[in-house]
Amino acid sequence: MSYSTLFANLSPDARCWFYAADRSLLEDEQTRVLQALDSFFAGWTSHQRPVRGQAAFVADRFLVIGAEIPNADISGCGIDKSVHAVEEVATALGFSWCSPLLVFWRDKSGEVQHGKRSDFRKLVRSGMVSGETLVFDLSVETLGLLRDGAFEKPAAQSWHGLVFRLNALASQD
């Protein structure tokens, strides 16, 4: 997927946040989440300033929210409001958001998988995961980075490569 055109009306400096569903969501579920968030975005404020926000799904698992206040930062309270809205809609639809501390990757068939870091490390050691395995980086903070491909890329080019020593494995090939 190309992320280069996501949220075209928001600046590259706009903040973004990722939420990973505990399972792939059906198209209808995604639509319901986005509709609920559209209603939230219509009144979202941060210290009485309107926040421009948008949401989209990636790979049927990841909700990405992009948001900005022109010439200002979104406060912690403003961010908390969005977190509550995202949590409420998941509860209403009967699914959960995964911990951002989990590792997310595409398996050899292209399906999104997730697991603890220890599980991912075992996959690295067994050769089931390599530096070419596509991974997702839920810590990306700006739309500019998202659009430049920082969210989904080969593990050797991500923080995963350092933590799981995939950079060293890739350089040995």
SULSULQUI-V980005 format. One record per residue. N is the residue number from 1. SS is DSSP state (alpha for helix, beta for strand, coil for the rest). Layout:
n = [N	N]
ss = [SS	SS]
This chain:
n = [1	2	3	4	5	6	7	8	9	10	11	12	13	14	15	16	17	18	19	20	21	22	23	24	25	26	27	28	29	30	31	32	33	34	35	36	37	38	39	40	41	42	43	44	45	46	47	48	49	50	51	52	53	54	55	56	57	58	59	60	61	62	63	64	65	66	67	68	69	70	71	72	73	74	75	76	77	78	79	80	81	82	83	84	85	86	87	88	89	90	91	92	93	94	95	96	97	98	99	100	101	102	103	104	105	106	107	108	109	110	111	112	113	114	115	116	117	118	119	120	121	122	123	124	125	126	127	128	129	130	131	132	133	134	135	136	137	138	139	140	141	142	143	144	145	146	147	148	149	150	151	152	153	154	155	156	157	158	159	160	161	162	163	164	165	166	167	168	169	170	171	172	173]
ss = [coil	coil	coil	coil	coil	coil	coil	coil	coil	coil	coil	coil	coil	coil	beta	beta	beta	beta	beta	beta	beta	coil	coil	coil	coil	coil	alpha	alpha	alpha	alpha	alpha	alpha	alpha	alpha	alpha	alpha	alpha	alpha	alpha	alpha	alpha	alpha	alpha	coil	beta	beta	coil	coil	beta	beta	coil	beta	beta	beta	beta	beta	beta	beta	coil	coil	coil	beta	beta	beta	beta	beta	beta	beta	beta	coil	coil	beta	coil	coil	coil	alpha	alpha	alpha	alpha	alpha	alpha	alpha	alpha	alpha	alpha	alpha	alpha	alpha	alpha	alpha	alpha	alpha	alpha	coil	coil	coil	beta	coil	coil	coil	coil	coil	beta	beta	beta	beta	coil	coil	coil	coil	coil	beta	beta	beta	beta	coil	alpha	alpha	alpha	alpha	alpha	alpha	alpha	alpha	alpha	alpha	coil	coil	coil	coil	coil	coil	coil	beta	beta	beta	coil	coil	coil	coil	coil	beta	alpha	alpha	alpha	alpha	alpha	coil	coil	coil	coil	beta	beta	beta	alpha	alpha	alpha	coil	alpha	alpha	alpha	alpha	alpha	coil	coil	alpha	alpha	alpha	alpha	alpha	alpha	alpha	coil]
